[in-house]
């Protein structure tokens, strides 16, 4: 499978059903940026280093995601609007197992 379908609900509540490539070594944050799901400069500010939480999203579907690493846990402990299902999009690699994933982008911190 080359592309998977992901549903992303943006900060305005608009649902976007997008195709994400599984063969380009991208993460969820990079896919959201490439589809311009959020205005330029409001997502992926740290470049995917788990240092800003601008790509925080809420996992709405039942997918088996990789465990949070220490950096992601630390960043989420300092972020705003954190929920039990919060994850950093930059820490979720796109692969075929994520087909059908549904996420909601967390509100901006400002």
Buried (B, 14 or more C-beta within 10 A) or exposed (E): EEBBEBBBBBBEEEEBEBEBBBEEEBBBBBBBBEBEBBEEEBBBBBEBEBBBBBBBBBBBEEBEBEEBEEBBEEBBEEBEEBEEEBBBBBBBBBBEBBBEBBBBBBEBEE
